Amino acid sequence: MDLDHSRTPIHPSSPQKTLTMATSTSSTDTSFLASLGIQDLNQGAYNGSWIACTGEVLESRSPATGEVIGRVQMATAKEYETVVESAQEAFQRWRTVPGPLRGEIVRKMGNAMREHKDALGRLITLEMGKSVQEGWGEVQEAIDIADFSVGLSRQLYGLTMPSERPGHAMREQWHPLGTIGVLTAFNFPMAVWAWNSMLAYSCGDACVWKPSPKTPLTSIGLTNVIRPILEAEGFGGLAGLVIGGNEDVAQKMIDDARLPLISFTGSTAIGKLVAGRVASRMGRLILECGGNNGLVIMDDADLEMVLPATLFGAVGTAGQRCTSTRRLLVHESLVEEVTNRLVRAYDDIKIGDPMDEAILCGPLIDEDAVQTMMNSIESCKKEGGKLLRGGGRAKMEGDLENGHFVVPAIMTAENHYQTVQNETFAPILYIIPIKDLDHAIELHNGVPQGLSSAIFTADVKAAERFISAAGSDCGIANVNIGTSGAEIGGAFGGEKDTGGGRESGSDAWKAYMRRQTNTVNYSDSLPLAQGIKFG
């Protein structure tokens, strides 16, 4: 079973199209790496201290230049075992620390991330390729969830219930669950870990983190930022990190009964395999396995708002967000106008060095992702789709010549096309006409995934219906904003092939704890429930 949690399925090969774009060169300053403790060769396991690993050497390459940024000596099964044992030992002590005191340590970790926000954001951009503005935004998201978790540490509320028996009291309370296994994807290499770990720490749990092999340095840099806080308190083992392969690490994690909860972010195909393995040992799951997100534009939509929402949703992170806008469901009366506006706007998209604050669209993560995008475009054409704009490689010069740059694509399509039904993790936007709200909801829900959705309308009735039980079947449904850019205050996740799990805000914390019901008899008799008489 291949557990490389890349989100891009590989389609059969097809010809690649090359377009010439405005050239750009890079002179990226990487001096900030030293401030994050990143060296030329880094160890791939941490359990309170960095462990000398014995696995293969993994190279991390910049998707913008193709150059090697750094190397990691990967962990083996032996180092994995050491990390889990340390996490278990730390958990045994951590669970007895009062919640508010746990929250105080989480607060310190959040402040450490604040102090290193610039460097952490640049590291994300350097290794993953998203624009530096988005890199900083991702670090801010990690900081925000730390702040949220500090307050949560004083609010892990249970309930009291009346008992039917005289002299009895009933209540429920929440206890720490254990050591949480977190497997993250490359596209949000810090935020998703923070969603899980910051909640888990406030809830009294430990974490073992396996990051994507495409962004190993990001996990090392972030661990170096937060570990002094935990080490000073004697709890370094809470922040377990294991960078390793599928057999040595990933498969052991999902089969490990010492990890009562596995949080997995990645493709639906791999998510289903993970779900089966974890369920077979009666473990818990949080799955976030991709989206095929639709944005509905009704005939009364404010097009001045639609355009920027669509651009950010479809092009931000080069289309590599799980909430990226994939399908634009446009009222038939507006299809021509919306298409013309988007085509003109796409002509102005700045593609280039993601470290440049003026750049909107950086590279895809690697060559496989580029190939997948090209294959999807050709596949959609064969089904009857038409390429309106973009869709080829972006020709760069200088240091960026070997980067994985593409030109964001706009295509006409029909919702039933198999290419449209699949999630292509790249900046391809399909324009699909709709007749009315009923038609919009039918098409919108007519894909296997169910993560994020949005509608633009001035009609209150249409808006309310779209977010009602008879409307969008997604875990996220927005009105007059795009599909992308969720805040940490709400629970994040989706339905159907997205997996059904929830992370981040609201009451997502309950997944990281175990519920216990208590009945206390403070009387001198022993009545039974339901009025049963025994003896």
Secondary structure, 3 states (H helix, E strand, C coil): CCCCCCCCCCCCCCCCCEEECCCCCCCCCCCHHHHCCCCCEEECEECCCECCCCCCEEEEECCCCCCEEEEEECECHHHHHHHHHHHHHHHHHHCCCCHHHHHHHHHHHHHHHHHCHHHHHHHHHHHHCCCHHHHHHHHHHHHHHHHHHHHHCCCCCCEEECCCCCCEEEEEEEEECCEEEEECCCCCCCHHHHHHHHHHHHHCCEEEEECCCCCHHHHHHHHHHHHHHHHHCCCHHHEEEECECHHHHHHHHHHCCCCCEEEEECCHHHHHHHHHHHHHCCCEEEEECCCCEEEEECCCCCHHHHHHHHHHHHHHHHHCCCCCEEEEEEECCCHHHHHHHHHHHHHCCCECCCCCCCCCECCCCCHHHHHHHHHHHHHHHHHCCEEEECCCEEECCHHHCCCCCECCEEEECCCCCHHHHCCCCCCEEEEEEECCHHHHHHHHCCCCEECEEEEECCCHHHHHHHCCCCCCCCCEEEECCCCCCCCCCCEECCEECCCCCCEECCCHHHHHEEEEEEEEECCCCCCCHHHCCCC
